Amino acid sequence: MTDGADPLAVKLGHLFKASDTDGDGFVDWSDYERLIGRYLNGYGIPAEDRRAHALRAAYQTYWSELLRHVNGVDRLSQEQFVAANRAAGADRSQFAMAEVVPQAIFDVMDTDADDAISKPEYKVFLEAWGVSDLEALNVFLELDTDDDGRISRGEFIGAIRDFFTSPELDSPASLFFGHIER
């Protein structure tokens, strides 16, 4: 990287922009409600389905954990979002953000319950995040580390963990939510 920016801050800034579903420059619970709605609509899952409840509960836990690190604020600027995610990721005693939410997302994405994500299932995930970047869809092939044409639960969880921890901006996991602008 030529600008000297912290790679993790760059990735979390990218996630902030994707999470700001109404484009108001802040992330609040309503942004996650919209994102959850996109998942449920995209995958055709009714709100009363157990997977919908699990997804909402996982995001509520994640949101509560972020808020725990920003002292009473109920909406986050990009700077606060990055700092809260860093703090949440460093504090392993409370919440493993790279585990709880991805498990719930995986269960929603795995529409045929074969414990793997197909390319069409992954495409719906990208659409939920507002990603139309073909490069991101091509990342599917790289996330499929065993080259079996599917992303297993382990590959998916590992990729999300790498997104939140790896300093590499060009790794497949770093492109999980689309191409990162530097």
HELIX and SHEET records of a PDB file:
HELIX    1   1 PRO A    7  SER A   19  1                                  13    
HELIX    2   2 TRP A   29  TYR A   43  1                                  15    
HELIX    3   3 ARG A   50  ARG A   68  1                                  19    
HELIX    4   4 GLN A   78  ALA A   90  1                                  13    
HELIX    5   5 MET A   97  MET A  109  1                                  13    
HELIX    6   6 LYS A  119  ALA A  128  1                                  10    
HELIX    7   7 LEU A  134  LEU A  143  1                                  10    
HELIX    8   8 ARG A  153  THR A  165  1                                  13    
HELIX    9   9 PRO A  172  LEU A  175  5                                   4    
SHEET    1   A 2 VAL A  27  ASP A  28  0                                        
SHEET    2   A 2 ARG A  75  LEU A  76 -1                                        
SHEET    1   B 2 ALA A 116  ILE A 117  0                                        
SHEET    2   B 2 ILE A 151  SER A 152 -1                                        
END                                                                             
